[in-house]
Structure formats: structure tokens, C-alpha cells
């Protein structure tokens, strides 16, 4: 889902930076307000954790494997604004240092994976698990469905951003200047992979890690998870 | 997100090891006495953005190829071995871009002037009224040009970004970010995240290696998922414990919640010259696109 540079026009990249900027601004403000000094190293270390789990190949039904992002998981455990900040940092490190995702396209990648994914995932989770007792089936279903819908919403945004390129940017004789696939190809291509594989991986990782957290994680994790669940 | 049929442990291990190796090799070139290494990281960051915008704005193959040759020249004068640079740039992203651009050369995706007819059906095909396949499947001139522009633009962008990373130490890059009013807390978190990524990569590598060395025969998918979930949760657990320990260590060293950047950067004449040169290149690209050069 990481869009490299060259796939989107510079103007699309500028629009996506502009779209992400208010969320980054709010995330920094909210995180400063709500996170204690203790949480600064914690959030950094959790970002590193998120980076590493993005590299795990998760076996999904059908005998194949897929990568998870962990965005909904981070939003449930730390809150959606902290997830915006944490995943944006991961995407910046990936783009600058590891070459995964472009630097001009960072705004678009952050919009999709660090904003749309955790917010959609988190609010779907909240909607389904509202007033559900801690550890109830509805809560687990909420986390799984939230993760699944969150990553698919992010994939849909990616497909839209890629798909509008040949419509908006082409030469007079129809030569596409950036991503050559239109909406009718880019959206199904992105969604097919995520509806069948990556969405399942995201849901599996979120539920399994939350289950483990409930059983054996140290107090801060449990507390934050409980707080979100009972809020 | 890619999907593979190979064993998930072997696949993940290979990816973790590659990430670690890539980081080790990256550090090697940042301190060499090359051209880009001498330039202030702020100037480098600004010029990278200028060049990336230039690559994005260029619509002519000659311009994009010129930028690519320029990136190779920069690699040479910055003492980055060409073989290593080409491998690092082309491996995966531009090659992947090339593979995904292949269908776009056909008239099914990009209609246009036919260059070569590949297949001819007796009649045009319409699938459920949604997908229309023309009677002749041809490679089009517009498709070929679009795909070539796409691949070379991606290669240009990746080359420029790789050059920045190879020739700049991470901490200097962070100092540069602070000069652009990037929030201090964000910089502190970036620095810490970067540091702990390597620790976790190593921990995860050991975890997967241990699993591989204990595994004999076929493991059911359910059990694989259970193991990977346990492993992920173990890492999360460890992250929390480590977060608390790091906080206490920071407190004991006098941390008061404010992030400080120790390195002071100074702009010199070479930096000013470099920024001016990159802006000239951008102007040249704009003029050349408008047919004025």
C-alpha cells in the first residue's frame, strides 16, 4: 500500500500533504495534551514495534501470507491521535531510510495508513463494541471488523489516488503521465488484495494481540485497552 | 502488500535480515569525503525536494533520462559504488513499477495508435457489460510511452531519495528537520523510533530463527497464526517494558521533557551554490517542458 514517488503527480502529492497537515497538527497537540512524559519514549518504542510487525508475514486462509499495518491495534491501545503520530513516524522512517514509499508521496501514504486506517478502524470498533462488557465477544468482533474495514478504507483511498492520475494527467494524445491505471482498474486491484488477504491479516493480528494483552500484558497496556473499551 | 507461498518464517526472516543489512551498508557511505557528504543536510533536503518536484513535473523522456544520468553522476562524485547504487535503486521499486506497467502498454488499458497487434478475436468481447475487450489486442504508442515515462520517473525519484539516505547520517538529517520547524517532540520520537527499530529487528530475527530451528514437518495454518500473534504480543509486551525502562533512564540523566538537538549546522558557500544549482535545474526543466529550451 506504500505509494512510491513517481506514481502520483506533484500536485496530488501537495494536496495530500495539505489534507494530512491538520491531522498531524491536531495529533501533536492532542498527544502533548494527553500523553504524559512517560508516554513519549513509549510511543516511540511502539512506533518501532509497528515498523517491525509490518514486516511479519501473517499466514491467512488460502495458504498465502500478507502483511499487517497494526493501525487499528495502535488506535485501540493508545487512542487514534497517538496512532496518527506513531504510524506517521513509522512511514517517515520507512520512506527516508528504507525507501518504502515515496518522500513526495509521504502525505498520501500518511493520509491512507496513518489517518484513514486508524480512525475508521477505531470508530468502527467503538461503534460495534459500545457498552460491551470487557472481554465480551462483541468487543473482539468490533476489533476484528474495525481492523478489516480500516485497512480496506485505506486501500480504497490508495486506489482512488492512483486511479485519478490518468484522468487528470495525460498528454494531448492520451499518454498517461503518472500511474497509468484508471479508477476502474486501480480500485479493484487494491481492494481485491485487501478484501481477501491483507484485511484478514490485519484482523487476525489485532484480535490475537489484544487477546494476549488482556491475558498477560503489563498494567499500562491493560489499563489503556480497558479505558478504551469502557469509554 | 505482497503475498507469497513460501514458508512465512523463512520469508519474514529474509525480510528482517535484508532490512538490517541495508541499514549497515547505508551507514558506510555517509562519512566518505564525497560531494553530497560535504553539503549541509538542510540544503540536501531542500534540493532533494526540488529535484523530486522536477522529476514529477517533467513529461519528456529526454528530461527524465537526463535527471537519471545526473543522479548517476552524483553517486560517482559522492563515492557511492555504482554497482551498489544501481542494485539499491533498481531492486524492487522500479522493477516492480516496470512489471505493473506492462498491462498498461496494451490498448485495453491505454487506447491509442497501434504499434504491434498481439491477438485478434473474431468479435469484440463484453463481459457483463462492465469489461469491454476490443477485437484487436495491440500495443499502443501511448501505452509504451506512458509506461516508459512512469518507470523512469519512479527510477529518478528512488535514485534521488537513495542518494540522500546514503550520503547523510541519520542524526544530521534529524538536525535538518528541526531547522524546518518540525516539532521537537516529533524529532525526539523519530530519533528514538529509529534506534529501537534495530533492536526490535534483531529481536524479531532471533525469534523467527528460533522458531525455524524448532520446526519439523508441516504446521497447520491456525497454529502458525497463533504463533505469530504470540510473537507480536511478546514484542508489544517487551516494547512496553522497554518504554518504561527508557523513560526512567532518561529521567536519571536529567531529562525534563524537552528535546534538544546537540549538533549545530552551518551553511557554507558550497551549500548556497548547491541550492542555487538545483533551482536552476528546476527552472531548466520547466522551460524545457514548455518547449522554450
Boltz contact constraints between the chains, C-beta under 6 A:
constraints:
  - contact:
      token1: [A, 1]
      token2: [B, 1]
      max_distance: 6.0
  - contact:
      token1: [A, 4]
      token2: [B, 93]
      max_distance: 6.0
  - contact:
      token1: [A, 4]
      token2: [B, 154]
      max_distance: 6.0
  - contact:
      token1: [A, 5]
      token2: [B, 52]
      max_distance: 6.0
  - contact:
      token1: [A, 5]
      token2: [B, 157]
      max_distance: 6.0
  - contact:
      token1: [A, 6]
      token2: [B, 153]
      max_distance: 6.0
  - contact:
      token1: [A, 6]
      token2: [B, 154]
      max_distance: 6.0
  - contact:
      token1: [A, 6]
      token2: [B, 157]
      max_distance: 6.0
  - contact:
      token1: [A, 10]
      token2: [B, 53]
      max_distance: 6.0
  - contact:
      token1: [A, 10]
      token2: [B, 56]
      max_distance: 6.0
  - contact:
      token1: [A, 28]
      token2: [B, 183]
      max_distance: 6.0
  - contact:
      token1: [A, 37]
      token2: [B, 257]
      max_distance: 6.0
  - contact:
      token1: [A, 38]
      token2: [B, 247]
      max_distance: 6.0
  - contact:
      token1: [A, 41]
      token2: [B, 192]
      max_distance: 6.0
  - contact:
      token1: [A, 41]
      token2: [B, 243]
      max_distance: 6.0
  - contact:
      token1: [A, 41]
      token2: [B, 246]
      max_distance: 6.0
  - contact:
      token1: [A, 41]
      token2: [B, 247]
      max_distance: 6.0
  - contact:
      token1: [A, 42]
      token2: [B, 243]
      max_distance: 6.0
  - contact:
      token1: [A, 44]
      token2: [B, 189]
      max_distance: 6.0
  - contact:
      token1: [A, 44]
      token2: [B, 192]
      max_distance: 6.0
  - contact:
      token1: [A, 44]
      token2: [B, 193]
      max_distance: 6.0
  - contact:
      token1: [A, 45]
      token2: [B, 196]
      max_distance: 6.0
  - contact:
      token1: [A, 45]
      token2: [B, 239]
      max_distance: 6.0
  - contact:
      token1: [A, 45]
      token2: [B, 242]
      max_distance: 6.0
  - contact:
      token1: [A, 45]
      token2: [B, 243]
      max_distance: 6.0
  - contact:
      token1: [A, 46]
      token2: [B, 239]
      max_distance: 6.0
  - contact:
      token1: [A, 47]
      token2: [B, 193]
      max_distance: 6.0
  - contact:
      token1: [A, 48]
      token2: [B, 193]
      max_distance: 6.0
  - contact:
      token1: [A, 48]
      token2: [B, 196]
      max_distance: 6.0
  - contact:
      token1: [A, 48]
      token2: [B, 197]
      max_distance: 6.0
  - contact:
      token1: [A, 48]
      token2: [B, 200]
      max_distance: 6.0
  - contact:
      token1: [A, 49]
      token2: [B, 235]
      max_distance: 6.0
  - contact:
      token1: [A, 49]
      token2: [B, 236]
      max_distance: 6.0
  - contact:
      token1: [A, 49]
      token2: [B, 239]
      max_distance: 6.0
  - contact:
      token1: [A, 51]
      token2: [B, 197]
      max_distance: 6.0
  - contact:
      token1: [A, 52]
      token2: [B, 200]
      max_distance: 6.0
  - contact:
      token1: [A, 52]
      token2: [B, 201]
      max_distance: 6.0
  - contact:
      token1: [A, 52]
      token2: [B, 204]
      max_distance: 6.0
  - contact:
      token1: [A, 53]
      token2: [B, 232]
      max_distance: 6.0
  - contact:
      token1: [A, 55]
      token2: [B, 15]
      max_distance: 6.0
  - contact:
      token1: [A, 55]
      token2: [B, 16]
      max_distance: 6.0
  - contact:
      token1: [A, 56]
      token2: [B, 12]
      max_distance: 6.0
  - contact:
      token1: [A, 57]
      token2: [B, 8]
      max_distance: 6.0
  - contact:
      token1: [A, 57]
      token2: [B, 11]
      max_distance: 6.0
  - contact:
      token1: [A, 57]
      token2: [B, 12]
      max_distance: 6.0
  - contact:
      token1: [A, 58]
      token2: [B, 228]
      max_distance: 6.0
  - contact:
      token1: [A, 59]
      token2: [B, 8]
      max_distance: 6.0
  - contact:
      token1: [A, 59]
      token2: [B, 221]
      max_distance: 6.0
  - contact:
      token1: [A, 59]
      token2: [B, 224]
      max_distance: 6.0
  - contact:
      token1: [A, 59]
      token2: [B, 225]
      max_distance: 6.0
  - contact:
      token1: [A, 64]
      token2: [B, 3]
      max_distance: 6.0
  - contact:
      token1: [A, 65]
      token2: [B, 4]
      max_distance: 6.0
  - contact:
      token1: [A, 65]
      token2: [B, 8]
      max_distance: 6.0
  - contact:
      token1: [A, 66]
      token2: [B, 1]
      max_distance: 6.0
  - contact:
      token1: [A, 66]
      token2: [B, 3]
      max_distance: 6.0
  - contact:
      token1: [A, 67]
      token2: [B, 1]
      max_distance: 6.0
  - contact:
      token1: [A, 89]
      token2: [B, 189]
      max_distance: 6.0
  - contact:
      token1: [A, 89]
      token2: [B, 190]
      max_distance: 6.0
  - contact:
      token1: [A, 89]
      token2: [B, 193]
      max_distance: 6.0
  - contact:
      token1: [A, 93]
      token2: [B, 194]
      max_distance: 6.0
  - contact:
      token1: [A, 97]
      token2: [B, 165]
      max_distance: 6.0
  - contact:
      token1: [A, 103]
      token2: [B, 161]
      max_distance: 6.0
  - contact:
      token1: [A, 104]
      token2: [B, 52]
      max_distance: 6.0
  - contact:
      token1: [A, 173]
      token2: [B, 142]
      max_distance: 6.0
  - contact:
      token1: [A, 174]
      token2: [B, 112]
      max_distance: 6.0
  - contact:
      token1: [A, 174]
      token2: [B, 142]
      max_distance: 6.0
  - contact:
      token1: [A, 175]
      token2: [B, 142]
      max_distance: 6.0
  - contact:
      token1: [A, 175]
      token2: [B, 145]
      max_distance: 6.0
  - contact:
      token1: [A, 175]
      token2: [B, 146]
      max_distance: 6.0
  - contact:
      token1: [A, 176]
      token2: [B, 146]
      max_distance: 6.0
  - contact:
      token1: [A, 177]
      token2: [B, 59]
      max_distance: 6.0
  - contact:
      token1: [A, 180]
      token2: [B, 104]
      max_distance: 6.0
  - contact:
      token1: [A, 180]
      token2: [B, 146]
      max_distance: 6.0
  - contact:
      token1: [A, 180]
      token2: [B, 150]
      max_distance: 6.0
  - contact:
      token1: [A, 197]
      token2: [B, 3]
      max_distance: 6.0
  - contact:
      token1: [A, 198]
      token2: [B, 1]
      max_distance: 6.0
  - contact:
      token1: [A, 204]
      token2: [B, 225]
      max_distance: 6.0
  - contact:
      token1: [A, 208]
      token2: [B, 229]
      max_distance: 6.0
  - contact:
      token1: [A, 209]
      token2: [B, 232]
      max_distance: 6.0
  - contact:
      token1: [A, 209]
      token2: [B, 233]
      max_distance: 6.0
  - contact:
      token1: [A, 209]
      token2: [B, 236]
      max_distance: 6.0
  - contact:
      token1: [A, 212]
      token2: [B, 233]
      max_distance: 6.0
  - contact:
      token1: [A, 217]
      token2: [B, 237]
      max_distance: 6.0
  - contact:
      token1: [A, 218]
      token2: [B, 240]
      max_distance: 6.0
  - contact:
      token1: [A, 220]
      token2: [B, 240]
      max_distance: 6.0
  - contact:
      token1: [A, 221]
      token2: [B, 240]
      max_distance: 6.0
